[in-house]
Amino acid sequence: MIWIIIFGAAATYLTRIGGHLVLSRFDHVHPRVQAGLNAVPAAVLTTLVAPALIDAGPAEWSAIIFAAFVGLRAKLTGMFFASAVLLIVLRQIGFN
């Protein structure tokens, strides 16, 4: 198990440093490349949220719809915390 953790950490580090080394060779990053890099956090968040919605109940669906509306006005961190608080509250009051 420890070797899996060590190799997983090394693979993660190497892919991140590799991307940095490739991009650092350019003096100017094309705006389309920059736009693609800016979209990565949303893409990663989508890959985490989408599978959870398959088995989601009303509380989870309410939180994701709320997050979509908050995301129109707030930044990603604010959206995450607001929807997480809503989800916790809905689960505590038994909205399943």
GUTOR-392286 format. One record per residue: residue number from 1; x, y negated, z of N, C-alpha, C in turn; residue in one letter. Coordinates in nm, 3 decimals. Layout:
BEGIN
atom i = NUM	n_x = X	n_y = Y	n_z = Z	ca_x = X	ca_y = Y	ca_z = Z	c_x = X	c_y = Y	c_z = Z	aa = A
...
//
This chain:
BEGIN
atom i = 1	n_x = 0.082	n_y = 0.119	n_z = 0.000	ca_x = 0.000	ca_y = 0.000	ca_z = 0.000	c_x = 0.087	c_y = -0.126	c_z = 0.000	aa = M
atom i = 2	n_x = 0.194	n_y = -0.123	n_z = 0.076	ca_x = 0.281	ca_y = -0.242	ca_z = 0.082	c_x = 0.346	c_y = -0.270	c_z = -0.054	aa = I
atom i = 3	n_x = 0.377	n_y = -0.164	n_z = -0.129	ca_x = 0.438	ca_y = -0.185	ca_z = -0.260	c_x = 0.339	c_y = -0.246	c_z = -0.359	aa = W
atom i = 4	n_x = 0.214	n_y = -0.210	n_z = -0.347	ca_x = 0.112	ca_y = -0.270	ca_z = -0.434	c_x = 0.102	c_y = -0.419	c_z = -0.405	aa = I
atom i = 5	n_x = 0.105	n_y = -0.455	n_z = -0.278	ca_x = 0.099	ca_y = -0.597	ca_z = -0.240	c_x = 0.221	c_y = -0.671	c_z = -0.291	aa = I
atom i = 6	n_x = 0.338	n_y = -0.613	n_z = -0.274	ca_x = 0.461	ca_y = -0.679	ca_z = -0.318	c_x = 0.463	c_y = -0.696	c_z = -0.470	aa = I
atom i = 7	n_x = 0.430	n_y = -0.589	n_z = -0.544	ca_x = 0.431	ca_y = -0.599	ca_z = -0.690	c_x = 0.320	c_y = -0.691	c_z = -0.741	aa = F
atom i = 8	n_x = 0.205	n_y = -0.690	n_z = -0.675	ca_x = 0.097	ca_y = -0.782	ca_z = -0.714	c_x = 0.137	c_y = -0.927	c_z = -0.692	aa = G
atom i = 9	n_x = 0.203	n_y = -0.954	n_z = -0.580	ca_x = 0.250	ca_y = -1.090	ca_z = -0.553	c_x = 0.357	c_y = -1.131	c_z = -0.653	aa = A
atom i = 10	n_x = 0.448	n_y = -1.040	n_z = -0.685	ca_x = 0.553	ca_y = -1.072	ca_z = -0.783	c_x = 0.493	c_y = -1.097	c_z = -0.921	aa = A
atom i = 11	n_x = 0.395	n_y = -1.017	n_z = -0.962	ca_x = 0.332	ca_y = -1.036	ca_z = -1.093	c_x = 0.258	c_y = -1.169	c_z = -1.098	aa = A
atom i = 12	n_x = 0.189	n_y = -1.204	n_z = -0.989	ca_x = 0.119	ca_y = -1.333	ca_z = -0.984	c_x = 0.218	c_y = -1.448	c_z = -0.993	aa = T
atom i = 13	n_x = 0.325	n_y = -1.440	n_z = -0.917	ca_x = 0.426	ca_y = -1.545	ca_z = -0.918	c_x = 0.489	c_y = -1.559	c_z = -1.057	aa = Y
atom i = 14	n_x = 0.523	n_y = -1.448	n_z = -1.118	ca_x = 0.589	ca_y = -1.453	ca_z = -1.249	c_x = 0.499	c_y = -1.511	c_z = -1.357	aa = L
atom i = 15	n_x = 0.370	n_y = -1.477	n_z = -1.353	ca_x = 0.281	ca_y = -1.535	ca_z = -1.454	c_x = 0.263	c_y = -1.684	c_z = -1.432	aa = T
atom i = 16	n_x = 0.255	n_y = -1.726	n_z = -1.309	ca_x = 0.238	ca_y = -1.870	ca_z = -1.283	c_x = 0.366	c_y = -1.948	c_z = -1.317	aa = R
atom i = 17	n_x = 0.479	n_y = -1.898	n_z = -1.277	ca_x = 0.604	ca_y = -1.969	ca_z = -1.306	c_x = 0.634	c_y = -1.963	c_z = -1.455	aa = I
atom i = 18	n_x = 0.594	n_y = -1.855	n_z = -1.521	ca_x = 0.614	ca_y = -1.845	ca_z = -1.666	c_x = 0.535	c_y = -1.951	c_z = -1.740	aa = G
atom i = 19	n_x = 0.410	n_y = -1.971	n_z = -1.702	ca_x = 0.329	ca_y = -2.076	ca_z = -1.764	c_x = 0.387	c_y = -2.213	c_z = -1.740	aa = G
atom i = 20	n_x = 0.436	n_y = -2.235	n_z = -1.619	ca_x = 0.498	ca_y = -2.364	ca_z = -1.587	c_x = 0.624	c_y = -2.386	c_z = -1.671	aa = H
atom i = 21	n_x = 0.706	n_y = -2.284	n_z = -1.684	ca_x = 0.829	ca_y = -2.297	ca_z = -1.761	c_x = 0.800	c_y = -2.323	c_z = -1.909	aa = L
atom i = 22	n_x = 0.699	n_y = -2.259	n_z = -1.963	ca_x = 0.664	ca_y = -2.283	ca_z = -2.103	c_x = 0.616	c_y = -2.426	c_z = -2.123	aa = V
atom i = 23	n_x = 0.525	n_y = -2.472	n_z = -2.037	ca_x = 0.471	ca_y = -2.608	ca_z = -2.053	c_x = 0.573	c_y = -2.716	c_z = -2.020	aa = L
atom i = 24	n_x = 0.669	n_y = -2.687	n_z = -1.934	ca_x = 0.768	ca_y = -2.788	ca_z = -1.898	c_x = 0.868	c_y = -2.815	c_z = -2.011	aa = S
atom i = 25	n_x = 0.870	n_y = -2.730	n_z = -2.112	ca_x = 0.962	ca_y = -2.750	ca_z = -2.225	c_x = 0.911	c_y = -2.857	c_z = -2.320	aa = R
atom i = 26	n_x = 0.783	n_y = -2.891	n_z = -2.310	ca_x = 0.724	ca_y = -2.990	ca_z = -2.400	c_x = 0.725	c_y = -3.128	c_z = -2.334	aa = F
atom i = 27	n_x = 0.759	n_y = -3.229	n_z = -2.414	ca_x = 0.755	ca_y = -3.365	ca_z = -2.362	c_x = 0.611	c_y = -3.415	c_z = -2.353	aa = D
atom i = 28	n_x = 0.530	n_y = -3.373	n_z = -2.449	ca_x = 0.391	ca_y = -3.419	ca_z = -2.454	c_x = 0.301	c_y = -3.298	c_z = -2.474	aa = H
atom i = 29	n_x = 0.199	n_y = -3.287	n_z = -2.390	ca_x = 0.103	ca_y = -3.178	ca_z = -2.401	c_x = -0.015	c_y = -3.228	c_z = -2.483	aa = V
atom i = 30	n_x = -0.053	n_y = -3.152	n_z = -2.584	ca_x = -0.164	ca_y = -3.190	ca_z = -2.671	c_x = -0.292	c_y = -3.203	c_z = -2.589	aa = H
atom i = 31	n_x = -0.377	n_y = -3.300	n_z = -2.620	ca_x = -0.501	ca_y = -3.318	ca_z = -2.543	c_x = -0.591	c_y = -3.194	c_z = -2.540	aa = P
atom i = 32	n_x = -0.590	n_y = -3.115	n_z = -2.646	ca_x = -0.672	ca_y = -2.994	ca_z = -2.645	c_x = -0.616	c_y = -2.891	c_z = -2.547	aa = R
atom i = 33	n_x = -0.485	n_y = -2.882	n_z = -2.539	ca_x = -0.424	ca_y = -2.791	ca_z = -2.441	c_x = -0.455	c_y = -2.839	c_z = -2.300	aa = V
atom i = 34	n_x = -0.446	n_y = -2.969	n_z = -2.279	ca_x = -0.478	ca_y = -3.026	ca_z = -2.147	c_x = -0.624	c_y = -3.000	c_z = -2.111	aa = Q
atom i = 35	n_x = -0.714	n_y = -3.013	n_z = -2.206	ca_x = -0.856	ca_y = -2.986	ca_z = -2.181	c_x = -0.876	c_y = -2.839	c_z = -2.145	aa = A
atom i = 36	n_x = -0.806	n_y = -2.750	n_z = -2.214	ca_x = -0.815	ca_y = -2.608	ca_z = -2.182	c_x = -0.764	c_y = -2.578	c_z = -2.042	aa = G
atom i = 37	n_x = -0.654	n_y = -2.640	n_z = -2.005	ca_x = -0.599	ca_y = -2.619	ca_z = -1.871	c_x = -0.692	c_y = -2.675	c_z = -1.764	aa = L
atom i = 38	n_x = -0.760	n_y = -2.784	n_z = -1.794	ca_x = -0.855	ca_y = -2.841	ca_z = -1.699	c_x = -0.978	c_y = -2.752	c_z = -1.681	aa = N
atom i = 39	n_x = -1.008	n_y = -2.669	n_z = -1.779	ca_x = -1.124	ca_y = -2.580	ca_z = -1.772	c_x = -1.095	c_y = -2.451	c_z = -1.695	aa = A
atom i = 40	n_x = -0.972	n_y = -2.423	n_z = -1.665	ca_x = -0.936	ca_y = -2.297	ca_z = -1.599	c_x = -1.003	c_y = -2.281	c_z = -1.462	aa = V
atom i = 41	n_x = -1.004	n_y = -2.382	n_z = -1.374	ca_x = -1.070	ca_y = -2.360	ca_z = -1.244	c_x = -1.218	c_y = -2.322	c_z = -1.257	aa = P
atom i = 42	n_x = -1.288	n_y = -2.386	n_z = -1.348	ca_x = -1.430	ca_y = -2.352	ca_z = -1.367	c_x = -1.445	c_y = -2.211	c_z = -1.421	aa = A
atom i = 43	n_x = -1.355	n_y = -2.169	n_z = -1.508	ca_x = -1.362	ca_y = -2.034	ca_z = -1.563	c_x = -1.335	c_y = -1.929	c_z = -1.455	aa = A
atom i = 44	n_x = -1.241	n_y = -1.957	n_z = -1.368	ca_x = -1.210	ca_y = -1.864	ca_z = -1.259	c_x = -1.328	c_y = -1.857	c_z = -1.163	aa = V
atom i = 45	n_x = -1.387	n_y = -1.971	n_z = -1.130	ca_x = -1.503	ca_y = -1.972	ca_z = -1.042	c_x = -1.618	c_y = -1.894	c_z = -1.103	aa = L
atom i = 46	n_x = -1.637	n_y = -1.906	n_z = -1.233	ca_x = -1.744	ca_y = -1.833	ca_z = -1.301	c_x = -1.721	c_y = -1.683	c_z = -1.292	aa = T
atom i = 47	n_x = -1.597	n_y = -1.638	n_z = -1.306	ca_x = -1.570	ca_y = -1.495	ca_z = -1.298	c_x = -1.591	c_y = -1.441	c_z = -1.156	aa = T
atom i = 48	n_x = -1.586	n_y = -1.527	n_z = -1.057	ca_x = -1.611	ca_y = -1.483	ca_z = -0.920	c_x = -1.760	c_y = -1.484	c_z = -0.887	aa = L
atom i = 49	n_x = -1.832	n_y = -1.581	n_z = -0.942	ca_x = -1.973	ca_y = -1.597	ca_z = -0.908	c_x = -2.063	c_y = -1.508	c_z = -0.992	aa = V
atom i = 50	n_x = -2.036	n_y = -1.494	n_z = -1.120	ca_x = -2.126	ca_y = -1.421	ca_z = -1.211	c_x = -2.152	c_y = -1.277	c_z = -1.167	aa = A
atom i = 51	n_x = -2.052	n_y = -1.198	n_z = -1.130	ca_x = -2.084	ca_y = -1.060	ca_z = -1.086	c_x = -2.169	c_y = -1.056	c_z = -0.959	aa = P
atom i = 52	n_x = -2.151	n_y = -1.152	n_z = -0.871	ca_x = -2.229	ca_y = -1.153	ca_z = -0.747	c_x = -2.376	c_y = -1.184	c_z = -0.774	aa = A
atom i = 53	n_x = -2.404	n_y = -1.252	n_z = -0.883	ca_x = -2.543	ca_y = -1.286	ca_z = -0.914	c_x = -2.623	c_y = -1.166	c_z = -0.964	aa = L
atom i = 54	n_x = -2.557	n_y = -1.061	n_z = -1.004	ca_x = -2.628	ca_y = -0.943	ca_z = -1.052	c_x = -2.713	c_y = -0.883	c_z = -0.940	aa = I
atom i = 55	n_x = -2.659	n_y = -0.876	n_z = -0.821	ca_x = -2.730	ca_y = -0.820	ca_z = -0.706	c_x = -2.784	c_y = -0.929	c_z = -0.613	aa = D
atom i = 56	n_x = -2.793	n_y = -1.050	n_z = -0.663	ca_x = -2.831	ca_y = -1.163	ca_z = -0.578	c_x = -2.980	c_y = -1.164	c_z = -0.546	aa = A
atom i = 57	n_x = -3.010	n_y = -1.217	n_z = -0.429	ca_x = -3.148	ca_y = -1.234	ca_z = -0.387	c_x = -3.188	c_y = -1.380	c_z = -0.400	aa = G
atom i = 58	n_x = -3.304	n_y = -1.414	n_z = -0.346	ca_x = -3.352	ca_y = -1.553	ca_z = -0.356	c_x = -3.259	c_y = -1.655	c_z = -0.290	aa = P
atom i = 59	n_x = -3.194	n_y = -1.619	n_z = -0.180	ca_x = -3.103	ca_y = -1.713	ca_z = -0.113	c_x = -2.984	c_y = -1.745	c_z = -0.203	aa = A
atom i = 60	n_x = -2.929	n_y = -1.645	n_z = -0.265	ca_x = -2.813	ca_y = -1.666	ca_z = -0.352	c_x = -2.851	c_y = -1.746	c_z = -0.477	aa = E
atom i = 61	n_x = -2.967	n_y = -1.713	n_z = -0.535	ca_x = -3.012	ca_y = -1.786	ca_z = -0.654	c_x = -3.041	c_y = -1.932	c_z = -0.619	aa = W
atom i = 62	n_x = -3.100	n_y = -1.956	n_z = -0.503	ca_x = -3.125	ca_y = -2.094	ca_z = -0.460	c_x = -2.994	c_y = -2.170	c_z = -0.443	aa = S
atom i = 63	n_x = -2.896	n_y = -2.104	n_z = -0.384	ca_x = -2.766	ca_y = -2.169	ca_z = -0.363	c_x = -2.696	c_y = -2.199	c_z = -0.495	aa = A
atom i = 64	n_x = -2.703	n_y = -2.108	n_z = -0.592	ca_x = -2.635	ca_y = -2.132	ca_z = -0.719	c_x = -2.704	c_y = -2.242	c_z = -0.798	aa = I
atom i = 65	n_x = -2.838	n_y = -2.248	n_z = -0.793	ca_x = -2.909	ca_y = -2.357	ca_z = -0.861	c_x = -2.878	c_y = -2.490	c_z = -0.793	aa = I
atom i = 66	n_x = -2.875	n_y = -2.488	n_z = -0.661	ca_x = -2.837	ca_y = -2.608	ca_z = -0.586	c_x = -2.695	c_y = -2.651	c_z = -0.622	aa = F
atom i = 67	n_x = -2.604	n_y = -2.556	n_z = -0.634	ca_x = -2.465	ca_y = -2.586	ca_z = -0.669	c_x = -2.457	c_y = -2.649	c_z = -0.808	aa = A
atom i = 68	n_x = -2.540	n_y = -2.603	n_z = -0.900	ca_x = -2.540	ca_y = -2.661	ca_z = -1.034	c_x = -2.581	c_y = -2.807	c_z = -1.031	aa = A
atom i = 69	n_x = -2.682	n_y = -2.839	n_z = -0.951	ca_x = -2.725	ca_y = -2.979	ca_z = -0.942	c_x = -2.624	c_y = -3.065	c_z = -0.868	aa = F
atom i = 70	n_x = -2.567	n_y = -3.013	n_z = -0.761	ca_x = -2.465	ca_y = -3.088	ca_z = -0.686	c_x = -2.341	c_y = -3.108	c_z = -0.773	aa = V
atom i = 71	n_x = -2.310	n_y = -3.008	n_z = -0.854	ca_x = -2.193	ca_y = -3.017	ca_z = -0.941	c_x = -2.202	c_y = -3.128	c_z = -1.044	aa = G
atom i = 72	n_x = -2.322	n_y = -3.174	n_z = -1.073	ca_x = -2.338	ca_y = -3.287	ca_z = -1.166	c_x = -2.294	c_y = -3.418	c_z = -1.103	aa = L
atom i = 73	n_x = -2.296	n_y = -3.425	n_z = -0.971	ca_x = -2.263	ca_y = -3.550	ca_z = -0.901	c_x = -2.135	c_y = -3.545	c_z = -0.819	aa = R
atom i = 74	n_x = -2.102	n_y = -3.428	n_z = -0.767	ca_x = -1.988	ca_y = -3.416	ca_z = -0.675	c_x = -1.874	c_y = -3.340	c_z = -0.742	aa = A
atom i = 75	n_x = -1.760	n_y = -3.345	n_z = -0.678	ca_x = -1.645	ca_y = -3.269	ca_z = -0.725	c_x = -1.660	c_y = -3.123	c_z = -0.686	aa = K
atom i = 76	n_x = -1.571	n_y = -3.041	n_z = -0.736	ca_x = -1.579	ca_y = -2.896	ca_z = -0.718	c_x = -1.579	c_y = -2.857	c_z = -0.570	aa = L
atom i = 77	n_x = -1.496	n_y = -2.918	n_z = -0.490	ca_x = -1.489	ca_y = -2.883	ca_z = -0.348	c_x = -1.618	c_y = -2.917	c_z = -0.277	aa = T
atom i = 78	n_x = -1.672	n_y = -3.035	n_z = -0.304	ca_x = -1.799	ca_y = -3.075	ca_z = -0.244	c_x = -1.912	c_y = -2.983	c_z = -0.284	aa = G
atom i = 79	n_x = -1.914	n_y = -2.946	n_z = -0.412	ca_x = -2.015	ca_y = -2.855	ca_z = -0.462	c_x = -2.006	c_y = -2.720	c_z = -0.391	aa = M
atom i = 80	n_x = -1.885	n_y = -2.670	n_z = -0.377	ca_x = -1.865	ca_y = -2.540	ca_z = -0.313	c_x = -1.913	c_y = -2.542	c_z = -0.168	aa = F
atom i = 81	n_x = -1.871	n_y = -2.642	n_z = -0.093	ca_x = -1.907	ca_y = -2.645	ca_z = 0.048	c_x = -2.056	c_y = -2.670	c_z = 0.068	aa = F
atom i = 82	n_x = -2.116	n_y = -2.755	n_z = -0.013	ca_x = -2.259	ca_y = -2.782	ca_z = -0.001	c_x = -2.341	c_y = -2.657	c_z = -0.029	aa = A
atom i = 83	n_x = -2.306	n_y = -2.585	n_z = -0.134	ca_x = -2.382	ca_y = -2.465	ca_z = -0.167	c_x = -2.353	c_y = -2.352	c_z = -0.068	aa = S
atom i = 84	n_x = -2.233	n_y = -2.345	n_z = -0.015	ca_x = -2.202	ca_y = -2.243	ca_z = 0.086	c_x = -2.282	c_y = -2.269	c_z = 0.214	aa = A
atom i = 85	n_x = -2.292	n_y = -2.395	n_z = 0.254	ca_x = -2.371	ca_y = -2.428	ca_z = 0.373	c_x = -2.517	c_y = -2.392	c_z = 0.350	aa = V
atom i = 86	n_x = -2.570	n_y = -2.427	n_z = 0.232	ca_x = -2.709	ca_y = -2.392	ca_z = 0.202	c_x = -2.730	c_y = -2.241	c_z = 0.206	aa = L
atom i = 87	n_x = -2.639	n_y = -2.165	n_z = 0.149	ca_x = -2.651	ca_y = -2.020	ca_z = 0.148	c_x = -2.649	c_y = -1.964	c_z = 0.290	aa = L
atom i = 88	n_x = -2.561	n_y = -2.015	n_z = 0.374	ca_x = -2.553	ca_y = -1.968	ca_z = 0.513	c_x = -2.682	c_y = -1.999	c_z = 0.586	aa = I
atom i = 89	n_x = -2.734	n_y = -2.120	n_z = 0.568	ca_x = -2.859	ca_y = -2.159	ca_z = 0.635	c_x = -2.975	c_y = -2.071	c_z = 0.587	aa = V
atom i = 90	n_x = -2.985	n_y = -2.051	n_z = 0.456	ca_x = -3.094	ca_y = -1.969	ca_z = 0.403	c_x = -3.086	c_y = -1.825	c_z = 0.454	aa = L
atom i = 91	n_x = -2.966	n_y = -1.771	n_z = 0.463	ca_x = -2.953	ca_y = -1.635	ca_z = 0.517	c_x = -2.987	c_y = -1.629	c_z = 0.665	aa = R
atom i = 92	n_x = -2.953	n_y = -1.733	n_z = 0.740	ca_x = -2.981	ca_y = -1.734	ca_z = 0.883	c_x = -3.130	c_y = -1.744	c_z = 0.913	aa = Q
atom i = 93	n_x = -3.204	n_y = -1.814	n_z = 0.827	ca_x = -3.349	ca_y = -1.826	ca_z = 0.852	c_x = -3.426	c_y = -1.710	c_z = 0.790	aa = I
atom i = 94	n_x = -3.354	n_y = -1.617	n_z = 0.726	ca_x = -3.417	ca_y = -1.497	ca_z = 0.675	c_x = -3.476	c_y = -1.509	c_z = 0.538	aa = G
atom i = 95	n_x = -3.429	n_y = -1.601	n_z = 0.458	ca_x = -3.479	ca_y = -1.621	ca_z = 0.322	c_x = -3.409	c_y = -1.521	c_z = 0.231	aa = F
atom i = 96	n_x = -3.461	n_y = -1.399	n_z = 0.226	ca_x = -3.398	ca_y = -1.294	ca_z = 0.146	c_x = -3.487	c_y = -1.256	c_z = 0.033	aa = N
//
